[in-house]
Amino acid sequence: MPLQVSDYSWQQTRTAVFISVPLRGVSVRDADVFCTENYLKVNCPPFLFEVFLYAPIDDESSKAKIGNDTIVFTLHKKEAAMWETLSLSGVDKEMMQRIREKSILQAQESAKEAMEAKAGARREDQKYTLNVMMKIEEEERKRIEDMKENERIKATKELETWKECQRKAEEHKIIQREEKLYQQEKQIEEERKTLKHKGLTRNSVSRNLATKGRNSEIIFFEKLKEDSIPAPRSVGNIKINFTPRVFPTALRESQVAEEEEWLHKQAEARRAMNTDIPELCDLKEEEKNPEWLKDKGNKLFATENYLAAINAYNLAIRLNNKIPLLYLNRAACHLKLKNLHKAIEDSSKAYRIMKLPLRLIHPTKLYKMMLRRFGI
């Protein structure tokens, strides 16, 4: 059972009350102080100090000082007045219990309000921090947009300057070209005048020599004729395209009977091969040609139907696997579908068919080299 402390002392002014409670061995760690506006309690085992105040106090501004085996309370009154006594008189146990319970409820409500106020202050701080961050981000975004706009204006000015330079250069070239054409026309005109003058001179000479003998006239006429012969024509090349022949021999070496027999055997071999491919059963005779299938695959490739194009090239390769362009086109389809290993494989096969040395190279470069090889 705790020991009630009764040898305390107190003093007062109109605005404050000073209470000195002696507690042997008291320390801040061991003392448990509970204070409301009408109730004050100190629990420091084995001592207990409890007082039911005469009038309400401001518990928030009140203070307690612990030291030298004593606790000194400074309690500020809510109303400035002199108290008759420190504690209420005539308080029974039930009233004490009600005051205790009421004080506990008040302390809980005060703690709850303080917690809510703290949470509200924390929310306000977070809101303020968020607003500051948003403002900083907005300023940074505006700064970046301004930088972009300045760069855009700068690039636009540089482009306009470049266009102006190009335009001036083109105008200068046009002027030079016109001057050159004018000089050429002037030179041609001078040559025409010179030739015309020579022609008049020759006519006058022929008239002056008309009285001479017939032989002399013939000699001078032939000389003038030789002088008027035009210059030789300029050298040039004429390109002649011949109709391609199926049979790979020159016409002077070919034999029609043997050629017809060879073509017949090729057609029979192709028909025999087509019987082994079930996909060709539904195709027409002209559709069983590898060249026709290649063109079909090219059309499908142009419409970005790469899988169907691959199927067309596969069937054409089964008909004739010695055409490198089929492997090249199928490699292009695999490149579009990101099948890089298959693209490398088809490009390598095309190189092998053409008997070219292989090198370690990226499939895109290999494909472009193949395109240049075939002039596509």
Backbone hydrogen bonds, N-H to C=O, Kabsch-Sander energy under -0.5 kcal/mol:
donor,donor_aa,acceptor,acceptor_aa,energy
3,L,46,P,-3.4
4,Q,2,P,-0.6
5,V,48,L,-2.2
6,S,4,Q,-0.6
8,Y,6,S,-1.0
9,S,20,S,-2.1
11,Q,18,F,-2.6
13,T,16,A,-3.1
17,V,75,L,-2.7
18,F,11,Q,-3.2
19,I,17,V,-0.5
19,I,73,F,-1.9
20,S,9,S,-3.0
21,V,19,I,-0.5
21,V,71,I,-3.0
23,L,69,D,-2.1
26,V,23,L,-1.5
31,A,27,S,-2.1
32,D,43,N,-1.6
33,V,31,A,-0.5
34,F,41,K,-3.1
36,T,39,Y,-3.2
40,L,51,V,-2.0
41,K,34,F,-3.0
42,V,49,F,-3.1
43,N,32,D,-2.7
44,C,42,V,-0.6
44,C,47,F,-2.2
47,F,44,C,-3.2
48,L,3,L,-2.5
49,F,42,V,-2.9
51,V,40,L,-2.4
53,L,38,N,-1.1
53,L,51,V,-0.7
54,Y,86,L,-1.8
57,I,37,E,-1.2
58,D,76,H,-3.1
59,D,57,I,-1.1
62,S,58,D,-0.9
63,K,74,T,-2.2
65,K,72,V,-2.6
67,G,70,T,-2.5
70,T,67,G,-0.8
71,I,21,V,-2.5
72,V,65,K,-2.8
73,F,19,I,-3.0
73,F,71,I,-0.5
74,T,63,K,-2.8
75,L,17,V,-3.0
75,L,73,F,-0.5
76,H,58,D,-0.5
76,H,74,T,-0.5
77,K,15,T,-2.6
78,K,56,P,-1.6
81,A,14,R,-1.3
81,A,79,E,-0.9
88,L,52,F,-2.4
92,D,90,G,-0.6
96,M,92,D,-2.2
97,Q,93,K,-2.4
98,R,94,E,-2.3
99,I,95,M,-2.5
100,R,96,M,-2.6
101,E,97,Q,-2.6
102,K,98,R,-2.9
103,S,99,I,-2.5
104,I,100,R,-2.5
105,L,101,E,-2.5
106,Q,102,K,-2.6
107,A,103,S,-2.7
108,Q,104,I,-2.6
109,E,105,L,-2.8
110,S,106,Q,-2.8
111,A,107,A,-2.7
112,K,108,Q,-2.7
113,E,109,E,-3.1
114,A,110,S,-2.8
115,M,111,A,-2.6
116,E,112,K,-2.9
117,A,113,E,-3.1
118,K,114,A,-2.5
119,A,115,M,-2.9
120,G,116,E,-3.1
121,A,117,A,-2.8
122,R,118,K,-2.6
123,R,119,A,-2.7
124,E,120,G,-2.7
125,D,121,A,-2.6
126,Q,122,R,-2.8
127,K,123,R,-3.0
128,Y,124,E,-3.0
129,T,125,D,-3.0
130,L,126,Q,-3.1
131,N,127,K,-2.6
132,V,128,Y,-2.6
133,M,129,T,-2.8
134,M,130,L,-2.9
135,K,131,N,-2.5
136,I,132,V,-2.6
137,E,133,M,-3.0
138,E,134,M,-2.7
139,E,135,K,-2.5
140,E,136,I,-2.6
141,R,137,E,-3.1
142,K,138,E,-2.7
143,R,139,E,-2.5
144,I,140,E,-2.5
145,E,141,R,-2.7
146,D,142,K,-2.6
147,M,143,R,-2.4
148,K,144,I,-2.8
149,E,145,E,-2.8
150,N,146,D,-2.8
151,E,147,M,-2.7
152,R,148,K,-2.9
153,I,149,E,-2.8
154,K,150,N,-2.7
155,A,151,E,-3.1
156,T,152,R,-2.7
157,K,153,I,-2.5
158,E,154,K,-2.5
159,L,155,A,-2.6
160,E,156,T,-2.7
161,T,157,K,-2.7
162,W,158,E,-2.6
163,K,159,L,-2.8
164,E,160,E,-2.5
165,C,161,T,-2.5
166,Q,162,W,-2.8
167,R,163,K,-2.8
168,K,164,E,-2.6
169,A,165,C,-2.7
170,E,166,Q,-2.7
171,E,167,R,-2.7
172,H,168,K,-2.7
173,K,169,A,-2.6
174,I,170,E,-2.7
175,I,171,E,-2.6
176,Q,172,H,-2.7
177,R,173,K,-2.9
178,E,174,I,-2.8
179,E,175,I,-2.8
180,K,176,Q,-2.8
181,L,177,R,-2.7
182,Y,178,E,-2.7
183,Q,179,E,-2.6
184,Q,180,K,-2.5
185,E,181,L,-2.9
186,K,182,Y,-2.6
187,Q,183,Q,-2.7
188,I,184,Q,-2.7
189,E,185,E,-2.8
190,E,186,K,-2.3
191,E,187,Q,-2.4
192,R,188,I,-2.7
193,K,189,E,-2.3
194,T,190,E,-2.5
195,L,191,E,-2.9
196,K,192,R,-2.7
197,H,193,K,-2.6
198,K,194,T,-2.5
199,G,195,L,-2.6
200,L,196,K,-2.2
201,T,197,H,-2.2
202,R,198,K,-2.6
203,N,199,G,-2.2
204,S,200,L,-2.2
205,V,201,T,-2.3
206,S,202,R,-2.5
207,R,203,N,-2.1
208,N,204,S,-2.2
209,L,205,V,-1.8
210,A,207,R,-0.9
212,K,209,L,-1.2
217,E,213,G,-2.0
218,I,214,R,-2.2
219,I,215,N,-2.4
220,F,216,S,-2.6
221,F,217,E,-2.1
222,E,218,I,-2.2
223,K,219,I,-1.9
224,L,220,F,-2.3
225,K,221,F,-2.0
226,E,222,E,-2.3
227,D,223,K,-2.0
228,S,224,L,-1.4
229,I,226,E,-1.2
239,K,237,N,-0.5
249,T,247,F,-2.4
253,E,250,A,-0.9
254,S,250,A,-1.1
259,E,255,Q,-2.3
260,E,256,V,-2.5
261,E,257,A,-2.1
262,W,258,E,-2.3
263,L,259,E,-2.6
264,H,260,E,-2.3
265,K,261,E,-2.2
266,Q,262,W,-2.1
267,A,263,L,-2.3
268,E,264,H,-2.3
269,A,265,K,-2.5
270,R,266,Q,-2.2
271,R,267,A,-2.5
272,A,268,E,-2.4
273,M,269,A,-2.1
274,N,270,R,-2.3
275,T,271,R,-1.2
276,D,272,A,-0.5
276,D,273,M,-1.2
277,I,274,N,-1.1
280,L,277,I,-1.5
281,C,278,P,-1.3
283,L,280,L,-0.9
288,K,285,E,-1.0
289,N,286,E,-0.8
293,L,289,N,-2.2
294,K,290,P,-2.3
295,D,291,E,-2.3
296,K,292,W,-2.3
297,G,293,L,-2.5
298,N,294,K,-2.3
299,K,295,D,-2.1
300,L,296,K,-2.2
301,F,297,G,-2.4
302,A,298,N,-2.0
303,T,299,K,-1.4
304,E,301,F,-1.6
305,N,300,L,-2.5
306,Y,304,E,-1.2
309,A,305,N,-1.9
310,I,306,Y,-2.4
311,N,307,L,-1.9
312,A,308,A,-2.1
313,Y,309,A,-2.5
314,N,310,I,-2.6
315,L,311,N,-2.1
316,A,312,A,-2.1
317,I,313,Y,-2.4
318,R,314,N,-2.0
319,L,315,L,-1.4
320,N,316,A,-2.5
323,I,320,N,-0.6
326,L,323,I,-1.0
327,Y,323,I,-0.9
328,L,324,P,-2.1
329,N,325,L,-2.6
330,R,326,L,-2.2
331,A,327,Y,-2.2
332,A,328,L,-1.8
333,C,329,N,-1.8
334,H,330,R,-2.2
335,L,331,A,-2.2
336,K,332,A,-2.0
337,L,333,C,-1.8
338,K,335,L,-1.3
339,N,334,H,-3.1
340,L,338,K,-1.4
343,A,339,N,-2.0
344,I,340,L,-2.5
345,E,341,H,-2.2
346,D,342,K,-2.6
347,S,343,A,-2.4
348,S,344,I,-2.4
349,K,345,E,-2.1
350,A,346,D,-2.2
351,Y,347,S,-2.1
352,R,348,S,-2.4
353,I,349,K,-2.4
354,M,350,A,-1.8
355,K,352,R,-1.0
356,L,351,Y,-2.6
361,I,359,R,-0.7
366,L,362,H,-2.6
367,Y,363,P,-2.6
368,K,364,T,-2.2
369,M,365,K,-2.7
370,M,366,L,-2.1
371,L,367,Y,-2.2
372,R,368,K,-2.5
373,R,369,M,-2.2
374,F,370,M,-1.9
375,G,371,L,-0.8
376,I,371,L,-2.6
